[in-house]
Amino acid sequence: MRVETAVGDMRLLALIPLVGCVVAWGADSLTIRDDVRVRGIVYRSAIGRMSPAEFDKSALGLLAPDQVVIGAFAVFPSKREYFWVGPRYDLFDSSYDFWRKYLEESGVAAGRCPEMQEALKIDGQIVVRRVDAACKVTKTTLRKGGGRPLELRVACQPLEVLHLSFRPAPARGRTAGVYVRVYAKVAGPLVNERFGREATDELKRMTGAASFYLALRADALFLSDGTFPHVFLFDGKAGVVPSKDDYVRSRVVFCSATVRWPTNCFVSQRH
C-alpha cells in the first residue's frame, strides 16, 4: 500500500507500511526491509530470493522513471547477508581491528562471500552489481550514462561512485526527508577539502537532495564509517586487507551540505 503525504512543499511517497511485510514477487516472496521515496530519491531493500531476470525487471520498474534522480534497490538472500553487506544505520565508527574481525566472521577472509544483488542509479545511469557465494562479482549496465559505469565527471575530475546510503530524516514523528550519502573513490591528490567542496556542491545539485553527504578516499576502505557496509565486495579482490599502519596513514574527506548549513568539509587522517 502506498501512502502519500505532504510535508511542506515536498511530496513524500512513504512506503513505510510495507517495511517488514512479506510481498509476492515473481515465483518467490520477499520481506521488505527498507522502502523510502522522497522527491527524486528512491531506496528499497528486501530479503529473499530473486532470479537475475526478475531483479533486473524490478530494478528498472523502480529506478527507470525520469523523476527518480538517485536511488538504489538491493536484495539479500537472508538476514545474514543483509547484516554483512547491506545498509548500516548504527552511525557508530568501527575500529580497524573490528573490521578485520568482520572479514573473518563473514567468511570473506576464507573466500566465502555474502551474496547480494544491487542496482544503483545516479546521473541517469542504472548499474546492477552482483556477488555470489564464491566471491565472483559481476556488473551489468541497465541504462547507460555518459561514461563508464558509476564513474562521473565532477568538478572536471573523474569520480567513481562506490556506495549510496539513504537514511530517513525524521521530523516530529514523520519522515520529512532522507539523508543521502555518496561514497566515492578519486585520485589520491583529490582527497582534499577544496575538491570535496566542489564535488559536494555539484553532486547536491545533480541529485536534488536536501541533506547531502560525500565521503572521498583514494581506495574503497571506508572501514569505520557508520553508514558504509561492514563488508564491501565491489572494489578489488575480496578479502585483500591493508596493513593497519597503511590504513591509519590514509586520508579521507567528509563533506556535508544541508538546507540550513553551507557546504563544510574536513580531512581525517586516522579514520
C-alpha positions in Angstrom: 0.0 0.0 0.0 1.3 3.4 -0.8 0.7 6.3 1.5 1.2 9.8 0.1 1.5 12.8 2.4 2.6 16.4 2.0 5.5 17.7 4.1 5.8 21.5 3.5 6.4 21.9 -0.2 7.7 18.4 -0.6 5.7 15.5 -1.8 6.6 12.5 0.2 5.9 9.0 -1.0 6.2 6.8 2.1 6.1 3.1 1.6 6.9 2.6 5.3 3.7 0.4 5.8 5.4 -2.2 3.6 8.5 -2.5 5.8 8.7 -5.9 7.5 5.9 -7.3 5.3 6.1 -10.3 3.1 5.1 -9.5 -0.5 4.7 -11.7 -3.5 7.4 -11.1 -6.2 7.6 -13.5 -9.2 7.8 -17.1 -8.0 9.1 -16.2 -4.6 8.3 -13.8 -1.8 10.4 -11.0 -0.4 10.4 -9.3 3.0 10.8 -5.6 2.6 13.4 -4.1 5.0 13.7 -0.5 3.8 11.4 1.4 1.5 11.6 5.2 1.2 10.7 7.6 -1.6 11.2 11.3 -1.3 11.0 13.6 -4.3 13.5 12.2 -6.8 15.1 9.8 -4.3 14.2 6.1 -4.0 15.7 3.3 -1.9 14.3 -0.2 -1.3 15.9 -3.3 0.2 14.5 -6.7 0.7 15.3 -10.2 1.9 14.5 -13.3 -0.2 15.4 -15.0 -3.4 15.0 -13.4 -6.8 16.4 -14.5 -10.2 18.7 -12.1 -12.0 16.0 -11.6 -14.7 13.3 -10.8 -12.1 15.7 -8.5 -10.3 16.6 -6.5 -13.4 13.0 -6.1 -14.3 12.1 -4.9 -10.8 15.1 -2.6 -10.7 14.1 -0.9 -14.0 10.5 -0.6 -12.8 11.6 1.1 -9.6 14.5 3.3 -10.8 14.0 3.9 -14.5 11.2 6.6 -14.2 12.7 10.0 -15.1 11.5 11.6 -11.8 13.9 9.3 -10.0 17.3 11.1 -9.9 19.2 8.9 -7.5 18.3 5.6 -5.9 19.1 2.0 -5.1 17.5 -1.4 -5.0 19.1 -4.3 -3.2 18.0 -7.9 -2.4 19.7 -10.2 0.1 19.1 -14.0 0.4 18.8 -13.8 4.2 19.2 -11.6 7.3 22.8 -12.8 7.5 23.8 -11.2 4.1 21.7 -8.1 4.9 23.8 -7.6 8.1 27.2 -8.1 6.4 26.8 -6.3 3.1 23.6 -4.4 3.5 22.9 -0.8 4.7 24.2 0.3 8.1 22.3 2.7 10.3 24.3 2.3 13.5 26.2 5.5 12.9 29.0 4.2 15.1 32.5 4.1 13.8 34.3 0.8 13.9 38.0 0.3 14.6 40.4 -1.4 12.1 40.6 -4.4 14.4 36.8 -4.8 14.5 36.7 -4.6 10.7 39.3 -7.4 10.4 37.1 -9.5 12.7 34.1 -8.8 10.4 36.0 -10.1 7.4 36.7 -13.3 9.3 33.2 -13.8 10.7 31.5 -13.1 7.4 33.6 -15.7 5.6 35.2 -13.3 3.2 38.7 -13.8 4.5 38.3 -17.6 3.7 36.9 -16.9 0.2 33.2 -17.2 1.0 31.2 -14.1 0.4 27.7 -13.0 1.4 25.5 -13.0 -1.7 23.6 -9.9 -2.9 22.1 -8.1 -5.9 22.1 -4.3 -6.0 21.1 -1.7 -8.6 22.3 1.9 -8.3 21.0 4.9 -10.2 22.9 8.2 -10.4 23.2 10.8 -13.2 20.9 8.7 -15.5 23.0 5.5 -15.2 21.5 2.3 -13.8 24.1 -0.3 -12.9 23.5 -3.7 -11.4 26.1 -5.4 -9.2 26.0 -9.0 -8.0 28.3 -11.1 -5.9 27.9 -14.9 -5.4 29.0 -17.2 -2.6 32.3 -17.8 -4.3 33.1 -14.0 -4.3 32.5 -13.7 -8.1 31.4 -10.1 -8.8 29.5 -9.1 -12.0 28.4 -5.7 -13.1 25.7 -5.0 -15.7 24.5 -1.7 -17.1 20.8 -1.5 -17.5 20.8 2.1 -18.6 24.0 3.8 -19.9 25.1 7.2 -18.9 27.8 9.4 -20.4 30.8 7.4 -19.3 32.0 4.2 -17.6 29.5 2.6 -15.1 29.3 4.6 -11.9 32.0 6.9 -13.0 31.0 10.6 -13.0 32.8 13.7 -14.2 32.6 16.0 -11.2 34.4 19.4 -10.9 36.2 18.4 -14.1 37.7 15.3 -12.5 36.7 11.6 -12.6 34.9 10.2 -9.6 33.9 6.6 -9.1 30.7 6.0 -7.0 31.2 3.0 -4.7 28.2 3.1 -2.5 25.0 5.1 -1.9 23.5 5.4 1.6 19.9 6.5 2.3 18.8 7.2 5.8 15.3 8.7 6.6 15.4 12.1 8.3 12.6 12.2 11.0 10.8 15.3 11.9 8.1 15.4 14.6 7.4 11.7 14.2 7.2 11.8 10.4 9.7 11.1 7.7 10.4 14.6 6.3 13.2 13.7 4.0 16.3 11.5 3.6 20.0 11.8 4.2 21.8 10.9 1.0 25.5 9.9 1.4 27.7 9.2 -1.6 31.0 7.2 -1.0 33.4 7.7 -3.9 36.9 6.9 -5.0 39.1 9.6 -6.6 42.8 10.0 -7.4 44.9 10.5 -4.3 45.7 14.2 -4.8 42.0 15.0 -4.9 41.4 13.7 -1.4 41.3 17.3 0.0 38.8 19.8 1.3 38.8 22.0 -1.8 37.9 19.3 -4.2 35.5 17.9 -1.6 33.5 21.1 -1.5 33.4 21.4 -5.3 32.2 17.8 -5.7 29.7 18.1 -2.9 28.1 21.2 -4.4 27.9 19.7 -7.8 26.5 16.3 -6.7 24.0 18.0 -4.4 22.7 20.0 -7.4 22.7 16.9 -9.5 20.7 14.8 -7.0 18.5 17.5 -5.6 19.0 16.0 -2.1 18.2 18.5 0.7 20.7 16.8 3.1 23.7 15.6 1.2 26.9 14.0 2.4 30.1 13.0 0.5 33.0 10.8 1.6 36.1 10.6 -0.5 39.1 8.3 -0.5 41.7 7.1 -2.9 40.5 3.5 -2.2 37.4 1.7 -1.0 38.4 1.4 2.6 35.7 3.3 4.3 36.1 0.7 7.0 34.9 2.6 10.1 32.1 4.8 8.8 28.8 4.1 10.4 26.7 4.0 7.2 29.1 2.1 5.0 28.6 -1.7 4.7 30.5 -3.8 7.2 32.0 -5.7 4.2 32.3 -4.1 0.8 32.9 -6.5 -2.1 32.7 -4.4 -5.3 36.3 -3.0 -5.4 39.3 -5.1 -5.9 39.7 -8.7 -4.7 37.5 -9.7 -1.7 39.5 -10.4 1.4 42.6 -8.4 0.5 43.4 -6.4 3.6 45.7 -3.4 4.0 48.1 -3.3 7.0 46.9 -1.3 10.0 49.8 1.2 9.5 48.9 1.8 5.9 45.3 2.3 6.8 46.0 4.7 9.6 48.2 6.8 7.4 45.5 7.1 4.6 43.3 10.1 4.2 39.5 10.5 3.9 37.5 13.7 3.3 34.0 14.0 4.7 31.7 16.8 3.4 28.1 17.8 4.2 25.6 20.3 2.7 22.1 20.8 4.0 19.3 23.4 3.7 20.3 25.2 6.9 24.1 24.9 6.6 26.6 25.7 3.8 29.0 23.0 2.5 31.6 22.0 5.0 34.4 19.5 4.6 37.1 18.2 6.9 40.0 15.7 6.4 40.5 12.8 8.7 43.9 11.2 8.7 43.1 8.5 11.2 39.7 7.2 10.1 
